[in-house]
Amino acid sequence: MIHMDVKITVVILAAGLGTRMKSNKVKVLHEVCGKPIVNYVVETARKVAGNDVVLVVGHQADKVRETVSNLGTFSFAYQEAQLGTGHAVLCALPHIPDRCQEVVILCGDVPLIKADTVSALIKSHTHENRDISVLAVELEDPTGYGRILLDENSRVQAIVEESDTTPEQKRIRLINTGIFCVKKDFLLRAVPQLKSDNAQGEIYFTDIVEIAYAEKKHIGVTIGDNHFEVTGINTIQELKRVERVIKNPQLI
């Protein structure tokens, strides 16, 4: 386990079915190199937070619980209806322990994320005394990802999902990985304020950036240098691509 100067809780979003996988099996239980996707993420989470890990489960919740149970003793938040990432984090809030100071949000379908990268995000977040930090990467082709909007002073202003972007915003190459570190006190206050007024009618967790910006909170970006590491798996083709990377690290 990586030593941290602050008390960390990791929330892993693992409730979605993943319809694009064209399977009856919930997405995070598909295997990459013989191991369920979610197990990779849980192992990374444990390296930075020990057993202070909350998994948000929904579809096939019992199977997900059973699958990760051999990795440690964790908390589980049940998201009955998948109303968006913001709603998923809302479901997790009651399970965050009082001793926690900072909360890391990880996606259950991003198996390549490394503990060192998460640790670097936490350390930059705490060193700069930020209220919210976003892990970002720059992509040649950012299609499909939320774009990070900066103001004239290069401060993070908002994160706009692909479906809500303007033609000009589509050209932005700095993208949101879905991985965050947030002060617990701000998280507890901001997440219940999130609304679903967007093209998808979902409650986006990323909208807490706009809340923080309006309140003049300290928002920062940590830019990762390895875009493969934050690859999300939504299709069988993406799963096979991640398997190739695990088997051949030189591809990174």
Residue, then its C-alpha position, 0 to 999 in steps of 0.5 A: m500500500i502506498h503511504m498517504d499523508v491524508k485519509i483517502t476513500v476510493v469510490i468505484l463506479a461499477a453499476g452499469l450493465g454495459t449494453r454495448m458489450k452485447s452480453n447478458k454479463v455486466k460489463v465489469l465482470h467481463e475478463v481481461c487476461g483471465k481476470p474480471i475488469v473490476n478486480y484490476v480497479v479494486e486492486t489499484a484502489r486498495k494500494v492507495a486506500g486499503n479497505d476504505v473502498v466503496l463500490v457502487v453496484g447495480h446490475q448483477a450486484d450480488k455477482v459483483r460483490e462475490t467477485v471482489s470479496n476475495l480481494g478485501t472487505f469493502s463497502f457497497a452502495y446500491q444504485e437501483a436505477q442508473l441515472g448517471t455518474g452523479h447519481a452513482v456518487l450520490c448513492a455512495l455518500p452515506h458509505i464514506p467514513d467520517r475519518c476520510q478527508e479526500v475522496v477519489i472517484l474511479c471508473g470500474d471499467v478502466p482496468l489499466i489505471k495504476a496506483d502510482t498515477v492515482s497517487a500522483l493525482i492525490k499528491s498534487h491535489t493535496h499539495e496545491n490544497r485543491d477542492i477538486s482535481v481532475l485527471a486529464v489526458e490530451l488526445e489526438d482524437p478526443t471523439g467520445y470523451g468529455r472536454i475540459l474547458l479552461d477560462e482565460n486564466s487557464r482555470v478549469q471552468a467546466i467539463v462538457e460531455e461529448s453529446d453536449t459539446t459545441p462544434e468549437q468545443k469538439r476541437i478541444r483535445l484535453i479530455n476528462t478521464g473520469i478520475f477525480c480527487v475531491k475534498k470530502d466536505f465539498l463532495l458531500r455538499a455539492v453532489p446533492q446539488l447536481k441536476s439532469d438538465n443535459a442532452q442525456g437527461e442524466i446526472y453528471f458527476t462532472d457538473i460539480v466542476e461548474i459548482a466549484y467554479a461558481e463558488k471560486k473553489h480551487i480546481g486543478v488538472t493533473i495531466g497524465d502522460n499515458h492515455f492507454e492507462v485511462t482507456g475505458i472498456n465499452t465494447i468487446q473491441e476495446l476489451k481486446r485492445v486492452e488485453r493486447v496492451i497488458k500482454n505487450p506493455q511495449l505497445i504503450 
